[in-house]
Amino acid sequence: MKNLNFLFAGLFLTIALPFGGLLLSSQIQLGSLSRAPAEEGGPLFPAREPGLAIQGRAVYRELGCVACHTQQVRPAGQGSDIARGWGSRPSVARDYVLQPQVLLGERRLGPDLANFGARAKSDDDIHTLLRDPHSAGYSLQKPDFAYLYVLSADGKKARPTERAVALVAYLKSLRQDYASPEAKLKQ
Amino acid sequence: MSQDPNYRRPPGRSPVSPSRPPRGEAQLRGPFLLCFGSAILWLLLASVLGLIASLKLHLPSFLNSECLTFGHVVAAQKNAFIYGWACNALFAVNLWLLSQLGRFELRNGWLASLGGFIWNAALGYGVLQIFAGKMNGFSLLEMPREVGPVLMVAFLLVGFWPIVAFARRPTGHSFASQWFVVGAAFIFPIVYALTQLLVLWCPASGPVQALAHSWFIQNLMLLWLGASGLAAVYYFIPKVLGRPLHGYYLATVAFWTYFLFAGATAPSALLGSPIPVWVQSVGVVASIMMIIPIIITAINFHGTLFQRGGWAQAWNSTTLRFVAFGAVSFTLAGLLNTVFSTRGFNATVRFTEFAQGQEQLLTYAFLTMVIFGAAYFILPRLTGALWPSAKLIHLHFWTTALAVIGSVGVSLVHGYQVGHQLLNPAVTMAQVGSSSLALAGSIFALLFLIGHLAFALNAFSMIFSSSAPADSEAQSD
């Protein structure tokens, strides 16, 4: 290995092969995906996020929620995601086409949130979960986000800040409970 | 464990004068100490943040504020550890290694120092921005995107010198350490630039971002950090033992297979994710093929250490004790990675702390221990001083070794148990959390901090006491 040009040519290939073979080909395969109806003439999915949810996505990212939560449902046979009710079908690439920064996540210290909006009950429940998760029956390991709330003058009621409202709107917008051409809903 | 008994100049180079360090080493001193000194400071910061993060796992209200969320602390810790400690230390060690092996005299050291300064300034800004909440959602790319180009420029100024050293080496002969360092320094900036482009500046479509990010992480871990660490092991084992590597002729195969397959292992970290299945399969195959370089490096390293009392010699040498610890960890990390990249095992441990255990095995048990070993060899040569305290060296080794064995063990065992339990959908996430194991994690984090403080105290005492390097070098000889 005395020739520098030979060494560099080999090293260049070791970058070019996975970059071209895996990344570029995936981009070619998935890059043209767009919203699609579940059946002909039906509404397009994934639905566009409301403006407040887009602000909430920024709050989710800024708080670092992705350190503990994923947003992807694995297929049956790859873990128990569907069996434990985190989704009625596996996540597919089309579910993410509207997201400017895909927050799939790598670690689950809390539940998967890909379908949080589909299983959430009301805004108040989500606010309680964020402000005081232990009283809502959640794990003692879940931190509270009390700093997103302002206490009233008498100290008895907590009012959500705009960031809290946006975060709740975002969490409610998380849903993959529609059929897509690649993945039909589990009946 | 004592001062390294093999403290002598590399063969073929004689000092300019008996009371002065060789010119090449004297020119390295400034950039080396800037990068390595910064690295130690970043290591201390990462240790404190690591302790806070592990405390938050069982005391979630500890320092609970918008600035110090668990996500912020973990992201800042990882960035401080990888870019602050590991990268800075590797800039220094790689430069020294290639200068030694290529008889290279660094004539424009100020450029490397400038690069080191820019790197640390940009990193400091990026970490502060993470605490301010201006972060991205991709691990080790959390810093605001404007930091990326600055880090690139800094890398080219400080991290590219090994390639210059290799190109200007006076003899045609080359050694495995040189290939690995040149490969690492060549690949990292290209991969970093492409990933910045595909993830942050012109985002690719949907989950392709996640694939690009995973490609970056594997290249960062295996081809920049891992290859640089291997280069150091390839240098220090034969150097300190004073004998050639066992099966050295296989090192060429190890080098090319390592670089060929490592970059393609990325999709194996995304099994079950919404990326094409054929891409996932390629990742699994590449991960299994990585067994080839793992076995060859094991033959090279452990085969040498098993000959003629090599392990005993390693135990009695400060440098080699750390380096041998790292070499064993590398083999274990490689084997674990191969086994747990297969679909069945991966489905069990994915998203658990098992992955953190694997990462710590590679970045700490292997790389960081090797860097520590290298520091115990290089710093006395550059400063011309002896390590001030043997007790602190002992404390450093035992605390870090126990902490990393405990921490990795807990992450792997607990991660596997949790993953196995969660395969049963009737088991909730709250049921599998273990506060006692989280407490153990905090104890290990505290041990890391103690060990790093001991190392920092010893290293900085040595550096600051060497204001007159010529005199102290003569003394240590």
Chai-1 contact restraints between the chains, C-beta under 6 A:
chainA,res_idxA,chainB,res_idxB,connection_type,confidence,min_distance_angstrom,max_distance_angstrom,comment,restraint_id
A,M1,B,S174,contact,1.0,0.0,6.0,A-B,restraint_1
A,M1,B,W179,contact,1.0,0.0,6.0,A-B,restraint_2
A,K2,B,G172,contact,1.0,0.0,6.0,A-B,restraint_3
A,K2,B,S174,contact,1.0,0.0,6.0,A-B,restraint_4
A,L4,B,A167,contact,1.0,0.0,6.0,A-B,restraint_5
A,L11,B,G183,contact,1.0,0.0,6.0,A-B,restraint_6
A,L11,B,F186,contact,1.0,0.0,6.0,A-B,restraint_7
A,T14,B,F259,contact,1.0,0.0,6.0,A-B,restraint_8
A,T14,B,L260,contact,1.0,0.0,6.0,A-B,restraint_9
A,T14,B,G263,contact,1.0,0.0,6.0,A-B,restraint_10
A,I15,B,I187,contact,1.0,0.0,6.0,A-B,restraint_11
A,I15,B,I190,contact,1.0,0.0,6.0,A-B,restraint_12
A,P18,B,G263,contact,1.0,0.0,6.0,A-B,restraint_13
A,P18,B,A264,contact,1.0,0.0,6.0,A-B,restraint_14
A,L22,B,V279,contact,1.0,0.0,6.0,A-B,restraint_15
A,L23,B,A212,contact,1.0,0.0,6.0,A-B,restraint_16
A,S26,B,V208,contact,1.0,0.0,6.0,A-B,restraint_17
A,S26,B,L211,contact,1.0,0.0,6.0,A-B,restraint_18
A,S26,B,P276,contact,1.0,0.0,6.0,A-B,restraint_19
A,S26,B,V279,contact,1.0,0.0,6.0,A-B,restraint_20
A,Q27,B,A204,contact,1.0,0.0,6.0,A-B,restraint_21
A,Q27,B,V208,contact,1.0,0.0,6.0,A-B,restraint_22
A,Q29,B,P276,contact,1.0,0.0,6.0,A-B,restraint_23
A,L30,B,S205,contact,1.0,0.0,6.0,A-B,restraint_24
A,L30,B,V208,contact,1.0,0.0,6.0,A-B,restraint_25
A,G31,B,S205,contact,1.0,0.0,6.0,A-B,restraint_26
A,R61,B,G137,contact,1.0,0.0,6.0,A-B,restraint_27
A,E62,B,G133,contact,1.0,0.0,6.0,A-B,restraint_28
A,L63,B,T69,contact,1.0,0.0,6.0,A-B,restraint_29
A,G64,B,T69,contact,1.0,0.0,6.0,A-B,restraint_30
A,G64,B,G71,contact,1.0,0.0,6.0,A-B,restraint_31
A,G64,B,H72,contact,1.0,0.0,6.0,A-B,restraint_32
A,G64,B,A75,contact,1.0,0.0,6.0,A-B,restraint_33
A,V66,B,G137,contact,1.0,0.0,6.0,A-B,restraint_34
A,A67,B,F70,contact,1.0,0.0,6.0,A-B,restraint_35
A,A67,B,G71,contact,1.0,0.0,6.0,A-B,restraint_36
A,A67,B,V74,contact,1.0,0.0,6.0,A-B,restraint_37
A,Q72,B,S273,contact,1.0,0.0,6.0,A-B,restraint_38
A,R74,B,G272,contact,1.0,0.0,6.0,A-B,restraint_39
A,Q78,B,G272,contact,1.0,0.0,6.0,A-B,restraint_40
A,Q78,B,A347,contact,1.0,0.0,6.0,A-B,restraint_41
A,G79,B,A347,contact,1.0,0.0,6.0,A-B,restraint_42
A,S80,B,L423,contact,1.0,0.0,6.0,A-B,restraint_43
A,S80,B,P425,contact,1.0,0.0,6.0,A-B,restraint_44
A,A83,B,P425,contact,1.0,0.0,6.0,A-B,restraint_45
A,R84,B,P425,contact,1.0,0.0,6.0,A-B,restraint_46
A,S91,B,P274,contact,1.0,0.0,6.0,A-B,restraint_47
A,V92,B,P274,contact,1.0,0.0,6.0,A-B,restraint_48
A,A93,B,G206,contact,1.0,0.0,6.0,A-B,restraint_49
A,A93,B,P207,contact,1.0,0.0,6.0,A-B,restraint_50
A,A93,B,P274,contact,1.0,0.0,6.0,A-B,restraint_51
A,Y96,B,G206,contact,1.0,0.0,6.0,A-B,restraint_52
A,Y96,B,P207,contact,1.0,0.0,6.0,A-B,restraint_53
A,V97,B,G206,contact,1.0,0.0,6.0,A-B,restraint_54
A,Q101,B,G137,contact,1.0,0.0,6.0,A-B,restraint_55
A,V102,B,G206,contact,1.0,0.0,6.0,A-B,restraint_56
A,V102,B,P207,contact,1.0,0.0,6.0,A-B,restraint_57
A,V102,B,Q209,contact,1.0,0.0,6.0,A-B,restraint_58
A,V102,B,A210,contact,1.0,0.0,6.0,A-B,restraint_59
A,L103,B,G137,contact,1.0,0.0,6.0,A-B,restraint_60
A,L104,B,A210,contact,1.0,0.0,6.0,A-B,restraint_61
A,R107,B,F351,contact,1.0,0.0,6.0,A-B,restraint_62
A,R108,B,F351,contact,1.0,0.0,6.0,A-B,restraint_63
A,P111,B,M429,contact,1.0,0.0,6.0,A-B,restraint_64
A,S139,B,A430,contact,1.0,0.0,6.0,A-B,restraint_65
A,S139,B,G433,contact,1.0,0.0,6.0,A-B,restraint_66
A,Q141,B,P60,contact,1.0,0.0,6.0,A-B,restraint_67
A,Q141,B,G433,contact,1.0,0.0,6.0,A-B,restraint_68
A,P143,B,P60,contact,1.0,0.0,6.0,A-B,restraint_69
A,P143,B,N64,contact,1.0,0.0,6.0,A-B,restraint_70
A,Y147,B,E66,contact,1.0,0.0,6.0,A-B,restraint_71
